[in-house]
């Protein structure tokens, strides 16, 4: 049952990601044009600023998944109920802290952004910040339901709800924008949709999973253990915000909302890229936790690490090489000429980011082993280093400078130091991992360059030209990958859906 849920969850996850990206491709240019660069910059900046408060989750969402999976594997039902009660109380406290911190932020918006915004923009920014803070506080209190559903490996339900949200939310947004409403109304709709999803997930946990919550069995030893586990995930959340939100924050203070809008488009494209890798590795957390609890040999973890990495490359390689070839033309057609510099920023960020994305199961293994300490301290140091250099570089070179600093720090932390750690401490076969990835990459790494040459000499600037180019590129990529890069198991993985379709047609 769990294996089927993982397979179906993986398929639905990629379906939801693909659907989300398609919806984003169709909806985002409409939104950009309806809002304008300045208002979109404010919307992105507000989300970035409030996003810092998400670190108050302190990594407990991952802890719920990890410990619930462990207790289920050990058939300790009562400990599950006590665990849920402990987290409900704790998240209630976090929700109140979020509201307090958000109130302070609300009253200091003018102090932070008065140099780059007028009075009307500052007032609008305050309203957006307040709405987002309330949404976040409620999400903390009731968000435990989503973690429980993940721990119970009910991936199909989770992804179906996500797919409905992906389709429904932009449809409502389009109506709101056509009626003349702007960013504030968009945030109201996002809040309502979030409350609906939280309510549905809570109902599923209580009615279908038969979850119970015990508030009278607080286990101090367990709480201390959970805090020790979550602390390093908390540090990771801080690092994530320093990496990906600081650029927009600094640009908002020193440059203005238009620069924020351009950088935000690049960050959005980077987010699409990340989502394809993170989804698959998240599905494996319960399984990896169970494997470690059963004390399986380290060689089996290495095999899984390499296997998932190779599967990741099939998808990420297509996106990365495709973006190198068509990213500039895509942004021109999609967002408009005003956002053309987003291509360089996104590419600078995405190239070194490919390393940790291919190895995303390594982080899942660290979570399952509760060995996040080294990674957390390393990345915190790298993130602080990035912040220190980002401020003067961003002042002088804008978004490009900020992206370069971030990428160099990613390369140092993820690309070099963590690979040594995976090899020497976690005993993953990193050398074999990169040999396998390089063996897959070499036959196809040349593909973007003749494409770029043809696009430049023909001066293609239309959706038709883009679609034709992507179609030809896709055929070459998949054909060469299938013939020269994939092993037998991976060829079967790709061919299996087509065989099933053929069988149904024949019947």
N, C-alpha and C positions, 0 to 999 in steps of 0.2 A: 504493500500500500504506500509506504513512504517513498519507495523508488519511483512508483508511478506518479506520485505527487511532485517529486523533484523533476521528472521528465516533463510532465504536463506544465508544472510551474515554470520551468525553463523556457518551454515553447511560448507560453502565455506572457512571460516576462519580456521575451524578445519581441513578441507581437505588440505588447503595450508600449515598449520603447519605440519600435518602428512606427506605431500609430501615433505616439506622442510627437515624434520627430516630424511625421507627415503633417499632423495638425499644426505643429509649430511653424513648419515651412509655409503652410497656407495662411495661418492666422497672424503670425508675427509681422509680416510686411504691412498687412492691413492696420494692425495696432500701431506700428511705428508711424505710419502716415496720418492716422487719425489723431494720435497724441502729439506728434511733432517731436523733434530731437530734445528740446528743452524739458518738456513734461515727461518724456520717457526717461530722460536722465534723472529727474527727480524721483520718479517711481523706482528706478533701479537703485538709486542712492538710499532711499528710505528702506528698501528691502535689505540692502547691504548693512546699514547701520543697525537695524533691529535684529538682523541675523547674528550679530555678536551675542545676543542674549540666548541663542540656542545652545551655547556652551553650558548653560545652567542644567541641561539634561545630565551632564557629568558622566556620560557613558553608561547610565543605568539601563537604557533601552537595550543595549547589547548584553548587559548582565542578565536581564530578564530572559532573553533567548538562551543564553549559555547555561544558566542554572536550571531553568525549566527543562531544557533538553537533558541535562544531567540527571535530574530527579525523576524524569519519566523513564530514562534508561535503567535507573536503579529502583523503580516502582515505589518511590517515596511520595505518595500523594499528599499526605498531610503537610509535608514540607513545602510543596507547591502552594497550597492555600495560604500558609503563613508568609511565604515569599511575596505573594500578590498583595496581601494586606499591608505588609511593610512598605511596598513600593507605592501603593495608593496614598498612604499617609505622607510618605516622603515627597511624592510629586505634588501633593496639595501644598506643602510648604514651599516647594520650588515655584509653583504657580504664583503664590503671594509675593515671593522675592522678585519674580519677573515683573509683576505689576508695579512694584515699588521702584525697581530699576528703570522701567519704562517711563514712569512719571518723572523721574529725574532727567531722563533723556528728552522728554517732551518739553520741559522748561528750559533746556539748554540748546535747542535747535538753532536759535538765532546767534548764540555765542559761537557755535561751530561753523556756520555757513553764511554769516552776514556779509562776508567779503565777496561772495560769488552769487548771492541771491537777493532779489528785492523783497519788500515787505509782504506782497501777495504770495510769492513763492514760499517764503518762510512759514506763513500761516498754513498754506496747503501742505507743506512738509510736516508740520506739527500734527495735523489731522491724520495723515497717512501713518505716521509713526504710532500714534495712539491706537488706531484700529489694528495695526499689525501686532502690537504688544498684547492687546486683549486676545487676539486670535492665538498667539503663541502660548499665553498663560493657560487658556482652555485646553490646548493641545497637550500640554504637559500633564494636566490632571487626568485626561481620558485617553491619552496616547498609549497607555500600557496595553490596551486591547490589541493594537496592531502587533506589538512584540509577542504577545501570547499566541496569536494566530500563526506567526512565523515559527515560534518554538514548537507548536503542534503540527508544523509542516502542512498547514492547510493553504498551500500556495495557489491552488486553483481559485478558491473563493477570493483570496486577497487580490489576485491579479484581475479577476472579473470586475470587482469593485473599482479597481484602479482604471480599467479600460472605460467603464461607464463615466467615470469622472473626467478622463482625458477628452472624451467626445463631448460631454454635456457642458462643461465649464466654458470652453471657447465659444460655443454656440450662444450661450447667454451673454458672454462678453461682447460679441459682435452686435447683438441687439442693443445693448447698453450704449456702445460707442456710436451706433447709428442714430440713437435718440439724442446724442449730443453730450452725454456724460463723459467724464474723463477718468483720471487715475484713481481718485477717491472712490468712485462708484465701483471700479474694478476690484478694489481691495474689499469692499463690502461683499461683493459676490463671492470672492475667494473665501472670505470668512464663513459665509453661509454654507458653501459647499463643504468646507472642512468640518463644520459642526455636523452636517449630515453624515459624512463618512465616519466620523468618530462615533456617532450614535448607532449606526448600522453595525460597526465592529463590536461595540459593547453588547449589542443584542445578540450577535453571533456567539460571542464568548459565553454569555450566560445561558442562552437557549440551546445552542447546538453542541458546544464543547463542555457544557455543564460545569463551568468554572465556579469555584467557591472562593470567597475572600474571608480570611480569618484575621481579625484585628487584635485578638487577645493572646496571640502566641508569638510575640516579638522575640526573635532569636538574636541575642546580642552578638554571639559568636559568628553567626551567619552574616549579620549586618556588617561586622568588621571585615569579614572575608570579601563580601561583595564590594565594600568601599575600596579595599585594596586592589581588587580586580578592575573596578571601574575608574579608579583614579587615573590610570594611564590612558584609558580611552578618553577621559576628560581632557587630559593634556593634548591628546590627538585632535580633539575638537577645537581647542584653542589654536593649535597649529593650522588646522584647516582654515579657520577664519583669518588668521594672519596671512596665509598664502593667498586666498582667493577673494577676500573682501577688502583687505587693506588698500589695494590698488585703487578701487573705486572711491574709498573714503578719502585717500590722499588727493586724488584728482578732484573730488568734490570740494575740498578745502582750498586748494591752490590754483586750480585750472577752471572749473566750472562744469555745469551740467551737460554741455555738449560733449566734452571729453569723456565724461562718465558714461554717456550713452554709447559712444563708440567702443569703449572698453567693455561695457556690459554686453554688447552683441558678441564680442570675442569670448567673453566668459560663458555666455549662453551656448555657443558652439562647442567650447571646451566641455561644458556640462553634458551635452549630448554624447560626446565622445566617451566621457567617463562612465555614463550610465550603462553602456553596453558591457563593460567589464565588471562593474560592481554588482550588477544584478545576479550574474551567474555565481560569483563567489559567495554572495549572501545566502544563496540557496544551500550551499554546502556546509554552513556553520553547524547545524544540528548533526549532520552526518559525521563531520570531522570530530566534533565533540564526543560522539559515541565511539568512534574509532579509537580515540585517545583514551577514553574511559576503559575500553577493552584491552588496552596495552598492546596495540598491534605493532609490528616491526616498523622501524623508521623508513625502511626502503619502500614500503607501501605508501607512506605519505609522500615520499619523493616522486613515486610513479604518478600519484594523483596530482601533485603539483605540476609536473611536466605535462600530463595529459590535459589538464584544464588550461594551462598556458598555451598549448598548441591550438586548442579549440578557440581560445580568446584571440589568437593571432589571425585565424581565418576571418573573423569579423573585423577586428581592429586594423589589420593590415589593409583590408579593403577600404575602410573609412579613411585611414591615414594617407595612403597613396592616392586615393581618389580626391582627398581634400587638397593635397599638394598640386594635383593636376587641375582641378576644377574649382577650388575654393574661392579664388578671386572673382571668377566669372559668376559663381553662385551668389556671392555677397552683392555683386553689382546688380544682378537680376532680382534678388530677393529683398534686400534692405535698401538698395539705392546707392548712387554714387557717393553720397555723403558719408557712407560707412565703409568706404573702400579700404581704409587703413586698418579696419578690424581683421582683415585677412592676415596681415603680417603679425599682428599681436596674437591671434589665435594659433597660427602656425608655430610661433616661438614657444608658446605654452604647451602645445600638444606633443611636440617631438620628444622632449625629455619625459613628459608625463606618460608616454607609452611604456616606459620601463616598469613603474609600479603597477600599471594597469594589467600588463601581461602577467605580473607576479601577484595579482590581487589575492589569490588563494593563500599566499604566504602570510598575509595579514590575518586571514581567517584562521590559519593554523596557530598563529601567535595568540589570537583570542581564545581558541579552544584550549591551548596549553596554559593560558593565563601568564604569558611571558611577554608582556607589552612594555615593561619598564625601560629597557634599553632603547627601543624604537621611539618611545615617547620623549625621553630626554634628548635623544639625538635630534629629532625633528623640531623640538622646542628650540634648541640651540640654533639650528639652521633657519628656523622661521624668524627668530629674533635678528639673526644676521641679515636675513632678507629685508626685514623692516628697517633696520638701521641704514642700509644702503639704498633702499627704495625711495626714501624721502628726498635726499638731494638729487638722485638720478631722475626721479619723476618730475621734480621742479624744473629741471633743465631739458629733459628729453620727452616728457609726457608719457603716454601709455606704452610706447615702444620700450622706453628705458625701464619702466616698471616690469614689463613682461620679461625682459632680458635678465634682470636681477632674479626674479622668481624662478626662471628656468635654470639658471646656473646653480641655484641652491637646490632645486629638485634633482639635478644631475649628481651633485655631490652627495646628498643624503640618500635618495632612493637608489641611484644608479651604482654608486661605489660602496659606501659604508654598509648599507643594508644587505647587499649581496654577499659581502664578507661575513656578516652576522648570520645570515641564513645558512651559509656553508659551514662555518666553524662552530656555531652554538646550537642551531636548530637541526643541523646535520641533514639539510636538504641538498640534493645533488645539483647545485647551481651550475656547475660547469657543463653537465649533460643538458641542463635546461637550455642554456644559451646556444649550445651546439645544435640542439633540435630546432630552436627558433631561427638561427642563422641558415640552417639547411632549408627551412621553409621559405625564408625571405629572399635568398639570393636569386632564385629563378624569376622573381617578379619585381624586384626593387627598381629595375630600369624603366618600368612601364610609364610613370608620370612624365618623364622628360620628353619623349617624342610627342606626347599629348600636349604639353605646354608649348612646344615649338609650333605645332600645327594651329593651336588656338591663337597664338601671337601673330603668325604670318597671315592668317585669314581674318583676324580682327573680329572674332565671334563675340557678339554682345546680346544674344537673345536666348530665351528659354528653349526654343527649338534646337538651336545649336548645342546648348548645354545638355539637353536630354539625349540627343543623338550621340554626343561624345561620351556621356556616361554609359549609354547602352553598349557601345563598342568597347569601351574600357572594361566594363563588367564581363563581357564575353571573354576577352583576352585574360583578365585576371583569374576568373573561375576555371577557364580551360587550362592555363599554365599551372595554376595551383593544384588542380585535380590530377594532372598528368605527372608533375615533377615534385610536388611538395608534400602531399598528403600520404599517410600510411593507409593500410587496408581498413582498419577500424574507422578512420575518418572518412574514407571514401564511402563506406557502408552507411555512415551517419548521414552523409549528404544525399546518397542515392536512395535510402530507404523511403522517404516521403514520396519520391517520384514513382517507386515501384508500387507503393500502396495505391496511388492515384491510377496507375496503369491497370492494376488488378481490378479496381472498381469499375473502370471504363470497360474492361473486357467482360466483366460480369453483366 
